[in-house]
Amino acid sequence: MKNKKGSRRNRNKSAAHNGHSLVVDRFTKLPDDLLLNILDRLNTPDAVRTCLLSKRTLHLRHLLSNLHVWFTSFVPDCGYITFKDTIQMNAAVAGATDNILTFRSQEIPLRQLSIGFYLKYYDCLTIGKAVARAMATHNLHSAEFLIMPEKKPQYCTIEDRRCKGKLLMTFFYACTDAFAGLTRLYLHNLELAENDIPNIIATCKRLEYLGLSMCETEESVLQLQVEHPRLVELDICSAGLELVELSSLPNLKRLVFSVWVCPQEPLSFGNIPLLSSLSLTNVSMGWQKVIRLSQFLPSVPYIRDLHLSFLSEKIWVQPECPKLLSPVLQNLQFLNLEKLPEGCDIAWTRFFLEAAPNLKEVCITVWDHWCDMETDMVEREERGYCDKRNVEWESSAPDGFRHHNLTKLTIYGFQPNENFMGYIRHVIEAAVKLEEISLYDREVLECCEDLDPKVEVAPSRYPQTIEEQELLREQITEGLVMASPHIIHFRS
């Protein structure tokens, strides 16, 4: 019996090996240009490992035109990363970058370069010098540094962040040639001196994307002025600043700004003629004023895509009448309102419809993400959280208001109650060209499964059966002459 089982295992292993060999043989018989197209879509360590599978593809590892080496390419098999692992992972990134770029023929074009690494000085130097040499000999279309501290933010002290900030600037001044050729730069969890960010921006003359996450300046510095002739996308999160002055960014098209600490508007707009996409995310605190978009955005009236996230807390945007707001939102086509608090009326969001005549798509997400919310009432009061309550709003549009461009409405977190159903009826009545309404249940993540038992979460009443969905379609469209139930879709 044992011999039979052993024989079966051997046959299974042999079949698996033969199957693997067959796949490799088929892959390696593809023409070089197609193989390179596939390999350039992988991160470089995986692409090199793939080239080593066969003598036929061995030479291709030197012909890759895209170099993507991140510390995530060297995560241990167990998936758990220790401090010792970060040292080895970073050394692997530095070694791979140096080897690939040093032994690369100048005749082989290099189009894209993306390196993600931890702030360890000698590894940084190795990477910086290798990249600077490559920039001097190749006409790179894009070059990116993603620079991270090895500690997660929750484990970093102020001193840790300050030391990493100084280490970054030491690396920066030692490798200015490399930074000067970057088109994308992402920095995370650092404390920097007053002139550090302006100096980095001024040196990175080719920069098109800048991401600053939890990169604060010294306590005495509460303002940041940003100027750059080529920057296209700017992403700032939790900067701890009272004001970011966007003085002159003639090519800026996309702006993401998340979590501000000032009581008033966190941004000042100067010469930004091309800004078309704006994303704002914040938790409204008791000492912060609500934002009037007519006063906040008068100098950037070309926004086509607007994303506002409220992180399941109080609404921090003030509804306004079309007369004031239309000049600002006249070009708006796509509106995304994310993480509106559950249990609060969503009727106020209709003021966007009234003020944005060219709006084509609206997406609303109603969701209390309890894992990220402060649920202790004493803690909420001490930290300055606001009470979540309905936004007071009355329509200023004339009776029989019609919107002539809206074609799609999407709601995540839909529940079969008057709040949602009444809202949908109003939109159907107003939007004469409405083609699709997509309704989704509230989102449930794995992290939400182990909530504190004291947190009471109302069960979802989202319609599950075809019969329930058909009944709701009829209830929503009942009495609406021009409405078709078939435009309403319940998505899973």
C-alpha positions in Angstrom: 0.0 0.0 0.0 2.8 2.4 0.9 4.6 1.6 -2.4 1.4 2.5 -4.3 1.0 5.8 -2.4 4.7 6.6 -3.0 4.3 5.8 -6.7 1.3 8.0 -6.9 3.1 10.9 -5.3 6.0 10.5 -7.7 3.7 10.5 -10.7 2.0 13.7 -9.4 5.4 15.4 -9.0 6.5 14.2 -12.4 3.3 15.6 -14.0 3.7 18.9 -12.2 7.3 19.1 -13.4 6.3 18.3 -17.0 3.5 20.9 -16.9 5.9 23.5 -15.6 8.4 22.6 -18.3 5.7 22.9 -20.9 4.8 26.4 -19.8 8.4 27.5 -19.8 9.0 26.0 -23.2 5.9 27.8 -24.6 7.0 31.1 -23.0 10.6 31.0 -24.2 9.5 30.3 -27.8 7.8 33.7 -28.0 9.7 36.3 -30.0 12.1 38.6 -28.1 10.1 41.8 -28.6 7.0 40.1 -27.1 9.0 38.6 -24.2 10.5 42.0 -23.4 7.0 43.6 -23.5 5.9 41.0 -20.9 9.0 41.2 -18.7 8.9 45.0 -18.6 5.6 44.8 -16.9 7.0 42.9 -13.9 9.1 44.2 -11.1 12.7 43.8 -12.2 13.8 41.1 -9.7 10.9 38.9 -10.9 11.7 39.7 -14.5 15.4 38.7 -14.0 14.4 35.5 -12.2 12.1 34.7 -15.2 15.0 35.3 -17.6 17.1 32.7 -15.7 14.6 29.9 -16.3 16.1 29.2 -19.7 19.3 29.7 -21.7 17.0 31.0 -24.5 15.9 34.0 -22.4 19.1 34.5 -20.4 20.3 37.5 -22.5 17.0 39.4 -22.1 17.8 40.4 -18.5 20.3 43.0 -20.0 17.7 44.3 -22.4 14.9 45.4 -20.0 14.0 49.0 -20.7 12.0 49.5 -17.4 13.8 49.1 -14.0 11.4 48.7 -11.1 13.2 47.7 -7.8 11.3 48.2 -4.5 11.9 46.8 -1.1 8.6 44.9 -1.5 10.4 42.8 -4.1 12.4 41.1 -1.3 9.8 40.5 1.4 10.6 37.2 3.3 8.4 34.2 2.3 6.7 34.3 5.7 5.4 37.8 4.9 6.3 39.1 8.4 9.0 41.8 8.3 11.4 42.3 11.2 13.9 45.1 11.6 16.7 42.7 10.5 14.7 41.9 7.4 14.5 45.6 6.5 18.3 45.7 6.5 18.6 42.8 4.2 15.8 43.9 1.9 17.3 47.4 1.6 20.7 45.9 0.9 19.1 43.7 -1.8 17.5 46.8 -3.4 20.8 48.7 -3.4 22.8 45.7 -4.7 20.3 45.0 -7.5 20.1 48.6 -8.6 23.9 49.0 -8.6 24.5 45.7 -10.5 21.8 46.2 -13.1 22.8 49.8 -13.9 26.6 49.4 -13.6 26.8 46.5 -16.1 24.2 47.8 -18.5 25.3 48.6 -22.0 24.9 52.3 -22.9 23.5 51.2 -26.2 20.5 49.6 -24.6 17.8 52.2 -24.0 16.5 52.7 -20.4 13.0 54.4 -20.4 11.7 54.1 -16.9 13.3 53.8 -13.5 11.5 53.3 -10.2 13.4 52.6 -6.9 11.6 52.1 -3.5 13.9 51.9 -0.5 14.4 52.6 3.2 16.4 55.5 4.5 19.7 53.7 5.3 22.6 56.0 4.4 25.1 53.7 2.7 22.4 51.9 0.8 21.0 55.3 -0.3 24.4 56.4 -1.5 24.8 53.2 -3.5 21.4 53.8 -5.1 21.9 57.5 -5.7 25.3 57.2 -7.3 24.2 54.3 -9.6 21.1 56.3 -10.7 23.1 59.4 -11.3 25.4 57.5 -13.6 22.4 56.0 -15.5 20.9 59.5 -15.9 24.1 60.7 -17.4 24.2 58.0 -20.0 20.6 57.3 -20.8 17.7 59.5 -21.9 15.2 58.4 -19.1 11.6 59.2 -19.8 10.7 58.8 -16.1 12.7 58.3 -12.9 11.1 57.7 -9.4 12.3 57.5 -5.8 10.0 56.2 -3.1 11.7 56.8 0.2 10.4 55.3 3.4 11.6 55.0 7.0 11.7 51.4 8.1 9.5 52.0 11.2 5.8 52.2 10.9 4.4 55.7 11.8 2.8 54.4 15.1 6.2 53.2 16.3 8.1 56.4 15.4 9.0 59.0 18.0 9.5 62.7 17.2 13.2 62.1 17.5 13.0 59.2 15.0 11.3 61.4 12.5 13.7 64.2 13.0 16.8 61.9 12.6 15.3 60.4 9.4 14.7 63.9 8.1 18.3 64.9 8.6 19.4 61.6 7.0 17.3 62.3 4.0 18.9 65.8 3.5 22.4 64.3 3.9 21.5 61.8 1.1 20.0 64.6 -0.9 23.0 66.9 -0.8 25.3 63.9 -1.5 23.3 62.9 -4.6 21.8 66.1 -6.1 22.6 64.8 -9.6 20.2 61.9 -9.1 17.5 64.1 -7.5 17.8 66.6 -10.3 16.8 64.0 -12.9 13.8 62.6 -10.9 10.3 62.9 -12.4 8.5 61.4 -9.4 9.4 61.6 -5.7 7.5 60.2 -2.7 8.6 60.9 0.9 6.9 59.5 4.0 7.0 60.1 7.8 9.8 62.7 8.2 10.4 65.9 10.0 12.3 68.5 7.9 13.7 71.9 8.4 12.1 75.1 7.1 13.9 75.2 3.7 14.3 71.5 3.1 11.1 70.9 1.0 11.6 74.1 -1.1 15.3 73.1 -1.7 14.3 69.6 -2.8 11.6 71.0 -5.1 13.9 73.5 -6.6 16.6 70.9 -7.3 14.3 68.3 -8.8 13.9 70.3 -12.0 12.2 67.5 -14.0 9.7 66.7 -11.2 6.1 65.9 -12.4 4.8 64.2 -9.3 5.5 65.0 -5.6 4.0 63.0 -2.7 4.5 64.1 0.9 2.9 61.9 3.5 3.3 62.8 7.2 6.2 65.0 6.2 6.0 67.8 8.7 8.3 70.8 9.2 9.7 72.1 12.4 7.2 73.3 14.9 7.9 77.0 14.3 7.3 76.6 10.5 3.5 76.5 9.7 3.5 77.6 6.1 4.9 76.1 2.9 5.2 77.8 -0.5 5.3 75.6 -3.5 6.6 76.7 -6.9 7.6 74.5 -9.8 7.4 75.0 -13.6 6.8 71.3 -14.5 4.9 69.7 -11.6 1.7 68.0 -12.8 0.5 66.2 -9.6 0.9 67.1 -5.9 -0.2 64.8 -3.1 0.1 66.1 0.5 -1.2 64.2 3.5 -1.0 65.1 7.2 1.6 67.8 6.8 0.8 69.6 10.0 0.8 73.0 8.3 -1.6 75.9 8.7 -1.2 77.0 5.1 0.2 75.7 1.8 0.6 78.4 -0.7 0.5 77.1 -4.3 2.1 80.2 -5.7 3.1 79.2 -9.2 2.4 75.8 -10.7 1.6 76.4 -14.3 1.4 72.7 -15.2 -0.4 71.3 -12.1 -3.4 69.3 -13.1 -4.1 67.1 -10.1 -4.0 68.0 -6.4 -4.7 65.7 -3.4 -4.7 67.3 0.1 -5.6 65.2 3.1 -6.1 66.0 6.8 -5.3 69.6 7.9 -4.8 71.1 11.3 -5.6 74.7 10.7 -9.0 76.3 11.6 -9.5 77.8 8.2 -8.9 76.8 4.6 -5.6 75.0 4.3 -4.7 76.0 0.7 -4.0 79.3 -1.1 -4.2 79.2 -4.9 -2.0 81.3 -7.0 -1.1 80.8 -10.7 -2.6 77.3 -11.4 -4.3 77.6 -14.7 -4.5 73.9 -15.6 -5.8 72.4 -12.3 -8.7 70.1 -13.3 -8.7 67.4 -10.5 -9.0 68.2 -6.8 -9.3 65.8 -3.9 -9.8 66.9 -0.3 -10.0 64.7 2.8 -10.5 65.7 6.4 -12.0 64.9 9.8 -13.9 68.0 10.9 -12.9 69.1 14.4 -14.9 71.5 16.6 -12.4 74.3 16.1 -12.4 74.1 12.4 -14.7 76.3 10.2 -16.8 74.8 7.4 -15.5 75.5 3.9 -17.4 77.6 1.5 -16.2 76.4 -2.0 -17.2 79.7 -3.6 -14.7 81.5 -1.4 -12.1 78.7 -1.4 -11.9 78.0 -5.1 -12.6 81.3 -7.0 -9.2 81.3 -8.7 -9.5 77.7 -10.0 -12.7 77.5 -11.9 -11.6 74.8 -14.3 -12.0 71.8 -12.0 -13.6 68.8 -13.8 -13.1 66.1 -11.2 -13.9 66.8 -7.5 -13.4 64.3 -4.7 -14.4 65.1 -1.1 -14.0 62.6 1.8 -15.4 63.2 5.2 -13.9 60.1 7.0 -17.4 59.2 8.5 -17.4 62.4 10.5 -19.2 65.8 10.4 -19.7 67.4 6.9 -17.2 70.2 6.5 -18.5 71.7 3.3 -21.2 74.4 3.5 -24.0 74.1 0.9 -24.4 77.2 -1.1 -26.8 78.7 -3.6 -26.1 78.3 -7.3 -25.7 82.0 -7.8 -22.5 82.0 -5.6 -21.2 78.5 -6.5 -21.9 78.1 -10.3 -18.9 80.3 -11.3 -16.6 77.9 -9.4 -18.2 74.6 -10.5 -19.3 75.5 -14.0 -16.8 73.0 -15.5 -17.4 70.2 -13.0 -18.2 66.8 -14.6 -17.3 64.1 -12.0 -18.2 64.4 -8.3 -17.2 61.8 -5.7 -18.5 62.3 -2.1 -16.8 59.7 0.1 -17.4 58.4 3.6 -20.4 60.4 4.5 -21.6 59.5 8.0 -24.3 56.9 8.3 -27.6 57.9 9.7 -27.4 61.5 8.3 -29.5 63.0 5.6 -27.8 63.1 2.2 -30.3 65.5 0.6 -27.8 68.4 1.0 -25.6 66.9 -1.7 -28.1 68.1 -4.3 -26.7 71.6 -4.1 -23.9 70.3 -6.3 -26.5 69.4 -9.0 -28.0 72.8 -8.8 -24.6 74.6 -9.1 -22.8 72.4 -11.6 -24.7 72.4 -14.9 -22.1 70.2 -16.7 -22.0 67.4 -14.1 -22.1 64.0 -15.7 -21.5 61.5 -12.9 -22.1 61.5 -9.1 -20.7 58.9 -6.7 -21.7 58.9 -3.1 -20.4 56.6 -0.4 -22.2 56.4 3.0 -20.1 54.5 5.4 -19.1 54.5 9.1 -15.7 52.8 9.1 -15.6 52.0 12.8 -12.0 50.7 12.8 -10.8 54.3 11.9 -13.3 56.2 14.1 -13.0 57.3 17.7 -15.9 55.7 19.4 -15.2 56.6 23.1 -17.4 59.7 23.8 -15.0 61.1 26.4 -12.1 60.8 24.0 -14.1 62.4 21.2 -14.9 65.4 23.4 -11.4 65.8 24.7 -9.9 65.6 21.2 -12.4 68.1 19.7 -14.5 65.8 17.5 -17.8 67.3 16.3 -21.2 65.7 16.8 -22.4 64.2 13.5 -25.7 65.7 12.5 -27.8 66.5 9.5 -26.6 69.4 7.3 -29.3 72.1 7.1 -30.1 72.9 3.5 -33.0 74.2 1.5 -33.0 74.1 -2.3 -32.8 77.5 -3.9 -33.6 76.1 -7.4 -36.9 77.0 -8.9 -39.8 74.4 -9.0 -39.3 72.0 -11.9 -35.5 72.3 -11.8 -33.9 70.2 -14.5 -30.4 69.0 -15.0 -29.5 68.3 -18.6 -26.1 66.5 -18.4 -26.1 64.0 -15.5 -26.1 60.5 -16.8 -24.9 58.3 -13.9 -25.6 58.1 -10.2 -23.7 55.6 -8.0 -24.4 55.1 -4.3 -22.3 52.8 -2.0 -23.9 52.0 1.3 -27.5 52.1 0.0 -30.3 51.2 2.4 -34.0 50.9 1.6 -35.2 53.9 3.6 -36.6 57.4 2.8 -33.2 59.0 3.1 -31.8 57.1 0.1 -35.0 56.4 -1.8 -36.3 60.0 -1.6 -32.9 61.3 -2.8 -32.9 59.0 -5.8 -36.4 60.1 -6.7 -35.4 63.7 -6.6 -32.4 63.0 -8.9 -34.5 61.0 -11.3 -37.0 63.9 -11.5 -34.3 66.5 -12.1 -31.8 64.6 -14.4 -33.6 64.3 -17.8 -30.7 62.3 -19.4 -30.1 59.9 -16.5 -29.1 56.5 -17.9 -27.9 54.5 -14.9 -28.3 54.3 -11.2 -26.0 51.7 -9.5 -26.7 50.9 -5.8 -24.3 48.9 -3.6 -24.5 47.5 -0.1 -22.3 49.0 2.6 -18.7 47.8 2.6 -17.5 45.3 5.1 -13.7 44.8 5.5 -11.8 42.1 7.4 -10.6 44.6 9.9 -14.2 45.4 10.9 -14.9 41.8 12.0 -13.2 42.1 15.4 -14.9 45.3 16.6 -15.4 46.1 20.2 -18.7 44.5 21.3 -19.7 47.9 22.7 -19.9 49.3 19.2 -23.4 48.6 18.0 -23.6 48.4 14.2 -27.1 48.2 12.6 -27.4 45.2 10.3 -27.7 46.0 6.6 -31.2 45.9 5.0 -29.8 45.9 1.5 -32.1 43.9 -0.8 -30.7 40.4 -1.6 -33.3 38.7 -3.6 -34.6 39.5 -7.1 -38.1 40.0 -5.6 -36.9 42.5 -3.1 -35.0 44.4 -5.7 -38.0 44.5 -8.1 -40.2 45.8 -5.3 -37.8 48.6 -4.5 -37.5 49.6 -8.2 -41.2 50.0 -8.3 -41.4 52.0 -5.1 -38.6 54.4 -6.2 -40.1 55.1 -9.6 -43.8 55.1 -8.5 -45.6 58.2 -9.9 -42.6 59.4 -11.9 -43.9 59.6 -15.4 -40.6 59.6 -17.3 -38.7 57.2 -15.0 -37.8 53.7 -16.1 -37.2 51.1 -13.4 -34.7 49.4 -15.7 -32.0 52.1 -15.1 -31.8 51.1 -11.4 -29.2 48.3 -10.8 -28.5 46.6 -7.6 -24.8 45.7 -7.7 -23.0 43.0 -5.7 
